[in-house]
Amino acid sequence: MYRHLDTFSQRLAQFSQCLGAITALIMVLSLLLGVFYRYALQSSLSWSDEVALLTASWTTFLFGSVLVRHFEHVRVTLFLSLLPSVLAGLLERINVLLVLILGIAMLWTGYGFMAFAADQVSAAIRYPMWIRNAALPVAGAFICIHALALLLKPSLLNELREEDNG
């Protein structure tokens, strides 16, 4: 079971990185196009800021979930190297458990917010707002999968700690 979850988590992270890179590219191009039109052509685009905001939301949350997979999420490691490996491993597991709880909260509240705003549309291009708001519960689900893969495979935490120290 560990191998299947770990493999799925790896592939999900690769997919998230690819999709995140695409959304980041669209965001940058949209902003550059908006600046070009505004300052070079003296004519503003009504849609470029909305596209940039939509893709920024997805980019942020997709790459944030990948950080959990690679064990690069925000954590304090200063004292871990001073602790015995058993205690350090326990603290790392507690950290990942807290990340899992955060992922569950993102999934739960994000879905509620997405459902609440389901019939709203954006002002300029009138896309359904649930598309932007779906980034939160989707990333929450991805974070849960990655955190479970880290929690259920004991050697994974040790390997990642060795990479941090090496």
N, C-alpha and C positions, 0 to 999 in steps of 0.2 A: 504494500500500500504506500510506503514511504516513497518508493521509486516513482510510482505513478503520479503522486501529488507533486513531487519535486520536479519531474519532467514537465508536468502541466504548468507549474509555476514558472519554470524556465521559459517555456514557449510563450506563456502569457506576458512575461517581462519583455521578451523579444518583440512581440506584437505591440506592446505598449510603447516601446522605444521607437519602433517604426512609425506608428501612428502619431506619437508625440513629435517626432521630427517633421512629419508632414504638416501637422497643425502649427508648429513653430514657424515653418517656412511660409505657410499661408499668412500667419500673423505678421511676419516681417514684411512680406511683399505688400500686404494690404496697407500697413502703416507707411511704407515708402511711397506707394502709389498715392495715398492720401496727402502726404507732404508734397510730393511732386505737383499734384493738381492744385493744391492750395497755394503754394509759393511760386511755382514756375508758370503755371497756366492761369493763375488768379481765379480759379474756379474750384470750389470745394466739392468733394464727393460725399454724398449723404450716407453711404453704406460702409465706408472703409473702417470707421471707428467701431461699428457694431461687429463687423467680421473679425476685427482684431480682438475685441473683448470676448467673443465666442471662442475663438481659437486659443486665446490666452488661458481661459478657464480649463479647457481640455488639456492644453500643454502642461500646465502646472500640475494638475491632478494625475495625469498619466505618468509624468516623470517622477512625481512624488511616490507613486506606488512602486515604481521600479527601484527607487532607493531602498525601500523595505526589502525587496527581493535580494539586493546586493549587500544588505546589512549596513547601509550607509545613511540610514535615517539619523535624525538628531539623537545623540546619546552622549553621555559623559563617560569618557574612557580613562581619564587621568588616574583614578584610584584603582581601576581594575588590574593594572599591571603590578600594583603593590600587594594585592590580595592573593591568597592561595587559589590555585586554579579551580578547585571545587566551589569555593565561595564566589569567585568571579563568574564561573559558568552559571551559578544559580541567579546571580544578579542580571546576567545577560538574558536568561530565560524570563525573569520577571519583567524586564524591559520589553521583550518581544510580546509577552502576554498583555502588557499595557498597550502596545501598538495594535494588537488584535482587538482589544476593547475599543480603541479609537476607530479602527476600521468598521467595527459593528455599529458604532455611533454614527459614523459618516454614512453608512448604508441606510440605517434606520431613519435618521433625520433628513438625509438627502432625498430619500424616496418620498417622505412626507412633504418636503418643500417642492419637489418636482410635481407631485400630484396637486398640491395647492395652486401652483402657477400653471397648471396644464392648459388652461384656455387663454392664457395671455400671449400676446405677440410682441415682437420688438417694434420700436417706433419707426425706424427708417425702412427696413426691408421686409418687415412683417413675418419673420420666421417664427415658428412656435418657440416660446421661451423654455419649454421643457427640454429642448435640445441642449441648451447651455446648462441648465440646472441638472441634467442627467450626469454631468461630469462628476459630481460629488458622490452619488450612490454607486456609480460604476467604479470609481477609484476606491471607495470603501470596500466593495466586494473584492477587488484585486488585492488590496492590502490584507484583507482577511485570508485570502488564499496564500499569499506569500508568507504571512506570519504563521499560519498553520504549518506550512512546509518547514519553516525554521524551527518551530516548536517540536514537531513530531519526529524530526530526524536529528538525533543527538550529535552525530559527527559533523553535521553542517555548521553548528555553532562553533565547535572547536576549530574547524578548518578556517572559518571566517576570522576567528580571533587570531589564529596564527598568521593569516594574511595581514591583519592590522599591525601585528608586532614585527613582521618581517619586512 
